[in-house]
Amino acid sequence: MTIDRWIAAHACFSPDKPAIRFHAGDLTYAELDRAIGKTAHWLACERGIKRGERIAYLGTNAPDMLMLLFAAARTGIILVPLNWRLAPPELAYAVSDSGVKLLIHQPAFGETVSAILADPLLGSAASVEACEIDPAAGGLAALLANGESLEAGDGEETDPLLIVYTSGTTGSPKGAVLSQRAILVNALNARHMHDMREGDLVLTVLPMFHVGGLNIQTTPALYLGATVILHERFHPRETLAAISAEKPTLTVLVPATLAAMISHPEWKGHDLSSLRAIATGSSDVPLGLMTPFIERGVPVIQIYGSTETTPVAIYQRIEDIPAELGAIGRPGLHTRARIILPDGNEAPPGEVGEIEILGEHVATGYWNLPEETEKTFRDGWFRTGDLGLVDPNGLFWFKDRLKNVIISGGENIYPAELERVLRELDFVKEATVIGRPDPRWGEVPVAVVVPKDPGQCDEAHVLQAFEGRIARYKHPKTVVFAEELPRNALGKIRIDQVREMAAGKVPGGQER
């Protein structure tokens, strides 16, 4: 059964219930179902997009993207959500690589689309059609109000539905291919993780071009017949106000958005008591970003996953938090996970190795990259590239990115361990640790630090913080100061750019 049937079923059971609350107006399940049918007809019959062909969406969060998702499911079309924060050449790569036939975009991105279509990567721009849809004018629902509806299409549950390009913190983006079945199984994991139910009110503020914004709570909520409050983008003041006024029961926030809310002047002035839980992820989430919410009575549950896992794979549940704060949780209800050593054997409890994930929610591979797919997906297991361990109680703990591990004099140094020390320093705004080639040791750790006040922070202050805390061989050998750290759309630090910064190849880094 294709996932658009979720909406059709809820339209029968609860036609007048709000499915999506958006600033331009609410959409009931019956209205959303009608819009999906008309969007499916528009794509397949009017635009001539065939099963297996690709369409792209470029825009901030809007009901239009969800209509396109479910219409694509009905027709067997593949949707490519585009990251609107990227530059035109980066977007042109995704459009060209995936072979997009139709690019649907919001008016604000008209110039960006023109630049994409003019990019040499696309060759003749005539091969890609562009269509502007304005959510402020009612979007697809208004545009197609008098159009015909396609009630049954060629889509199947096993069809690929999404090509989602990875964030690219360490290299070129890859298009992870996610099937309709993956979206369903992910929803089942999410339901178990949150104890999600039909009566929930989910606040979505993260961008839906990423699986975190789309699939941790949004599509699971629509699977269950809950209501989604959809914000165009994240603003700390608007998010705090929405929680206080609209009383959502669940939301997802990444570390950068947690930090923005805590530091906002109105942080203490809004009522957060409606929230049953906040879900957060992004590997190693600082405890200092979770405890302010927990102290206000809002549980913060960790989720571990990636674009390739749709993403719900390993997670905590609300009742786990008091005793397991800082862990990433246990394998999901429909997931298997393991820790693998470099020799290919499974690690015993307490030993660090690579986290691998198996489940029907795992991507089928990377678009147009058979060799990368074969290397990364081994016998169905997704090799995450992350290091972790499992304790005797079956609880998983994140250690670091495999590519981030610094091998110095034959010893493994995990940057995340050093970064935890740096986060505790009052004079440090943010920091990361990378490896730099060294003729004697092979690599040495280097701290890249953004000080709160450049005049009150020097290398000696930073290095002194490690004395007596961790082994001497792990200490950073030098400190590079920067005005800010380069980040991707979800706030993850771009390690490739930090390495260039530390090497003096790009502006922003200064060694002292």
Secondary structure, 3 states (H helix, E strand, C coil): CCCHHHHHHHHHHCCCCEEEEECCEEEEHHHHHHHHHHHHHHHHHHCCCCCCCEEEEECCCCHHHHHHHHHHHHHCCEEEEECCCCCHHHHHHHHHHHCEEEEEECHHHHHHHHHHHHCHHHCCHHHCEEEECCHHHCHHHHHCCCCCCCCCCCCCCCCEEEEEECCCCCCCCCEEEEEHHHHHHHHHHHHHHHCCCCCCEEEECCCCCCHHHHHCCHHHHHHHCCEEEECCCCCHHHHHHHHHHHCCCEEECCHHHHHHHHCCCCHHHCCCCCCCEEEECCCCCCHHHHHHHHHCCCCEEEEECCHHHCCCCEECCHHHHHHHCCCCEEECCCCEEEEECCCCCECCCCCCEEEEEECCCCCCEECCCHHHHHHHEECCEEEEEEEEEECCCCCEEEEEEHHHCEEECCEEECHHHHHHHHHCCCCEEEEEEEEEEECCCEEEEEEEEEECCHHHCCHHHHHHCCCCCCCHHHCCCEEEEECCCCECCCCCECHHHHHHHHCCCCCCEEEC
